[in-house]
Amino acid sequence: MRRRRSSLPEKYGKWAVVAGASEGLGAAFARQLAERGMNLVLVARRGPLLAELAGQLTDEHSVEVRCVVADLAESEFAGTLRDVVADVDLGILIYNAAYTPMGPFLEIPDSEITQAVNVNMYGPMRAVRALAPAMCANRRGAVVLMSSLSGLQGTPHISVYAASKAFNINLAESLWWELRSHGIDVVACCAGAMPTPGYRTNFGKKVPGMLSPQEAARRTLDGLGKGPRLVPGLVNRLGAQVMGRLVSRRAAVRLIGRNTSDMT
């Protein structure tokens, strides 16, 4: 007799936090989690978008949704989040927020580099340090840190973003080992390009293997507990294998640089 697969609320807890949830992949994660019976804390700067999404999820899935309007570049958001979830059975943290400075590194304003470091690097560390202790106390939970295929090697013209995503891979892999004895599953999701509003604004062109945000979110949640690094989509996994093992680092960066130079 086949053993019934545990639902996310049963396995991890009844509530999930999605940081960077107002649109695109973050909103897709929120929808997937709501479909699976998770109550939600949605975090982003744009309150009206959060409120609209919260209303839809409540109506469609009868889940409870709390909205936190916060700038993830500011350190105060972590304390706010800790207070918001203090009375709930927190099971999952998804840190999806990211800032992407575009163009040659030497031409990027210092303010944009600082913004990227605060959102893409300090942000996930602050979120984990604020929320993971409660998960550890409950002996269950999951953390998803969104990375990118760009984090697997240097990516010219979005160098700060790529470097920050490499940071998230290493952070997630380290936490996967440190927190596993506390019952916490941690994964770095190295997603490929997908047609989110941000991608369409910054890049626009389609690439092979492009998944929808909804499909990328679904595959990521299905992959929880299977290891510290996940690449959603067969074409993306094959591409990561080729670029990581069959092509020299020098050739990989050169190839990517030729493609990204046309996007900036």
N, C-alpha and C positions, 0 to 999 in steps of 0.2 A: 504494500500500500504506500503510495507516494506521500511524503511528509508535506504538510501544508506550509507554504512559504509565508513567513511573518510579514505583516504589513509594516510600513515605516513607523506609524505610531506605536505599534506593539514592540518593535525592535528597539527603537531609539527614544521615544517620548512623543507627547502629543503636540508639541509646538516646534516651529522652525523659524529661524531668523534669516531673512534674505536682505543682505546689504547691497545696495545698488539695484533696487527692485522696480524703478518707475517705468521702465520700458525694455525692449529688446530681450536679451538673455535672462536678465534678472526677473522680468515679468513672466517669462516662460517658466522659470523655476518655480515662481509663486503659483502659477496655474497647475503645474504638475504636482506640486506638493498638496495643493487644495484638492485636486482630483483623488489623491491618495489618502485623504482624510486628515491632513495636518492643519492645525490652526497656525496662524501666521503673524509674525511681526515684520512689517515691510519698512525698510529704511532707505531714504534718498533725500535729496534736497528739494525736489519739486513736489510740494504737497498736493496740488490739484491732481496730478497724475496718480499719485499714491491713493488718494481718496477714490478716484474713479475705478482703479483696479480693485481696491478693497471692496467696493460696492458690488462689482461684478462677481467676485469670488464668493462673497457672502450669499448673494442671490442664487448663484449656480450650484454651490456645493455645501451650503449651510455650515460653513466653518466660521470661527471667530477670527477677526483680523484686527490687529492694532497697527497704526501708522506712526512712524517716528520720522519727523522732518528734521534732518540733521546734515551737516556738512562733514563728510567722512575724512576731509583733510584736517579737521580740528580734533584735538585730543579729547575734548569734552564728550564726544559722542559715545565713547566707551562706557563712561559712567552712567549716561542716560540709558543706554541699552541694558546695562546690568540692573538698573532700577525697574525698567519696564518688564523684564522677564522674571523678576524676583519671586513672583507668586505663581509661576506656571511650571509645568513639566517640560523643560526645554530639552529637545532631542537633536536638533540639527542646526548648524550654522553654515550658511553659504555666503562667502564673501566674493561678490561678483563685481563690485565697483572698480573702475579703472579710469585713469586719465592718460591721454595719448598725445604728447607733444610731437608735432610733425616737422620734418625738415632736417637739414644738416645739423649735426650736434652743435657746432660752434655758432650757429645762428639762432639757436633756441634761447629765448629770454630766460634769465635765472628764475623768474617767478614761475614759469611753466615747469621747469625742472623741479623746483621745490614742491609744486602742486602734485606732480607725478610721484615723487618720493613719499609725500604725506598720504596720498590716497592709496597708492599701489603697494607700498611697503610698510609704512607705519600703521596704516589702516588695518590690514589683516592681523598684524601682531597685537594691536590694541584690542581688536574684537575677540581674538582667541583668549588673550589673558583675562578679559572681562567675563567671558561666558563659559570657557572650558572648565573652570573649577567646579561649577554646579553640576556639569555633566560627570566629572570625575567622582563627585560625591554620590551621584546616582548610579555609578558604575555602568553607564551606557551613554551613547551619543555618537554624533558624526560631524565632521568638519570638512567642508569642501572649499578649497582655495582655488579660484579660477586663475589659471595660467593661460598659456597660448603656445602654439607651435613656434611662435617667434621667440619664446624663451629657451628653445633647444639649441640655438646658435645665434650669433650676432646677426642683427637685421638692420642694415643701413637705412637711414632716413626716419626710422622710428627707434633709434638706439636706446633712448632712455626707457621707453615702454618695454622693449625686448629685455633690457637688463633687469628691470623690475619684475618681469615675468619669470626670468631665470631665478631670481631671488625667491619667488613664491614656490617654485618647484622644490628648491632645496629646503625651504622652511617646512613645507608640507611633508616631504620625505623624512625630515628629522622628527617632526611631531608624530608622524605615523608610528615610529618606533617608541618614542617617549610615552605616548598616551595609550598605546595598545594594551598595556597591563592594567589600565583603568577602564577598559571596555569601550574605548573611543576609537572609531574608524576615521582615519584621515586620508584624504586623497587630493592630489593636485590634478585638476582637469586641464589638459593641454589641448584646448579647442582650436580648430582651424577657423578660417574666415566663415562668417555667416551673415546673412542679409539683415542685420540689425540697423536701426536708425543711425547709430554712430558709424557703422561701417559704410553705409551708403553715402553719408556725408563726407567722410574722410577719403574713401577709396572708390567705391562705386562699381567696380567691375567684378564680374563673376569669376570664380576660380573652380577648378575641378574638385569634386568631393564636398562642395559646400552643403552643409546641413542647415535646416531651419533651426531657429532658436529652440522651438518646442522639441524637436528631435534630439538636439544636443543635450537639452536638460533631461529628457527622458533617459537617454543612454547613460548620462552621468549618475543619476539616481539609481539606475539599475546596477551600476558598477560599484556602488558603495560596499566596502568590505572585501574587495578583490585585490587590493594592493595600493601602494602609495602614489602611483601615477597612472592616469587614464587618458587615452586619446580617443575621443568619440568619432566613429565613422571609419569604415574600412579603408577608403582612399586616403584619409588623413593618417591612419596608422601605417599604411604602406609608405606614404611619403616621409613620415618620420623615420621609418626604418632605413629607407634609401639614403636620406640626408645624414643620418647618424652613423651608418655603418658602411655603405657602399660608395659614398662620395667623400672626398677629403674635406676637412673643415674649410680650407681655403676655397675650394671649388664651390662649396655650399653657400658661403657668404657672398662670393662673387655672383653666383646665379641669383640669389635673393636680392642683392643690391641692384642688379639690372632691372628686376621687376619693380621694386619699390621706388626706384628713381622716376618711374613713369607715373607714380601715384601722388607725388608730392609737388 
